[in-house]
Amino acid sequence: MENNLFKVRIKKLRNNANLSMEALAEKLGTKKSTISMWENSNIVPREEMLIKISKLFKVSIDYLLGNDKMEGKVPDNKKLAYIQRNLEKMDADKLEKAETILKTVFEDIFEDEEGEDDDKF
């Protein structure tokens, strides 16, 4: 199977996680040459491996294959990715508190968009 987006996304995920090809291969139980094929030859792994990759990086298989619009799901910035991961762990009450704090501290950034609800945080 060939897919141009998979090679871009697997490389981006690997780099965002600060993993070498060797380290990723070890985590997935495969070889460095396999990772290289994915990133350079438009080759997509079988379903079992896609599941492993999806679980490792906490993204959907649809994202890996480009079947959705999740660009930006994993921020390029490591600190932003760390904050996002922790925000995703919060329940609705804690998330609302976090939003209030951020809006208070950074009021110049968190201006409400015209016609948008605050509930879309």
N, C-alpha and C positions, 0 to 999 in steps of 0.2 A: 504494500500500500504506500502511496506517495502523498505527502501533504507538506506544502511549503510553510504553513504557519506553525506546525509542530516543531520544526527545527529551530525557529526563532524563539518560541515560547520555552522549550526545554532548556535552551542555552541561557535565556534570561532568568529563568527560575534557578538554574544551577549557579549562575553568577551572583544573583541576589542572596543566595544561601552561602556564598563564599566557599563553594565546593569545587574542587578540581574534577576533571573527568574521572580520574582514578577513585577519588572519594565517593563520587556519585555511583560509580560502577559497584563499589564495595557495598554501599548501602542498599543497592537494588539487586545484588547477587548476580552481577553480570561482569563483562569485561570492558576495559577502557575503549577498545576498538569498537564496541557496540555503541557506546555513547557517542563516539566520534562519527559513526555512520548516521546516527539520528540527527546530529547537529550539522553535518556537512553534505549528506547525500539524499535528503528528503525522504528518508526511510522512517516509517512509523512502526513501533513495536506491536506485538500481539496484545490481545485484550488483557491477559493476566498481568503483563508488564505495565500497561496503561493504568491499571488499577493500583499497582504498587507506586507508580509515579504520582498519581492523583492523591493517594494517601500521604505520601512523603511530603509533598509540597502543599497539601491542603487546598487543592484546586479541583475543579470538576474535569472529567474527561472531555466534556464539551469544550471547556476552555482550552485544554491541551490541543484539541483538534481544530480549534477555530470556529466551532459551531455556535458560539454565543458572542456577546459583546462585553466581555469581562476585562478588556484591556484596562489596566490600572488596578485590577483586583489586588495584585501584589505590587505595592509601591516600589519604585526604584531605590528610594531612600531607605536605608536600613532602620533609622530611628522611626520614620513614619510607619514602616512595616511592623515594627515592635509595638508602637502605639495602637495601630489598627488591630493587631492580633489580640491585644488586651481589651480593647473596646468591644470586640466581638464576643468576649466572655461575659460581658455585663448583662444583667437583666434590665428591663425597661426603666426601672426607678434609678439605678446607678447610671445608666446611659443618659437619662435626663439631667441628673446632677452634673455629670461630666460636661454635657453641652452647656449648661448654665455657667459653670466655672470658666469654660473656654470663651464663651461669649462675653463674660465679665472682664476677663483678663485681656482678651484680644478683640475688643469691641470694634476696632477699625477693620478687622478682617471679616468678622461674622455679622455682616449686615444682611438683613433679610432680603431675599430676591423679591421683586415685585410679583405678586400673584402666587407666591409659593407659601405653603404652610410650614410652621416650625417643626411639625411632626415628621418631616422627611429626613431628619438627621441620620 
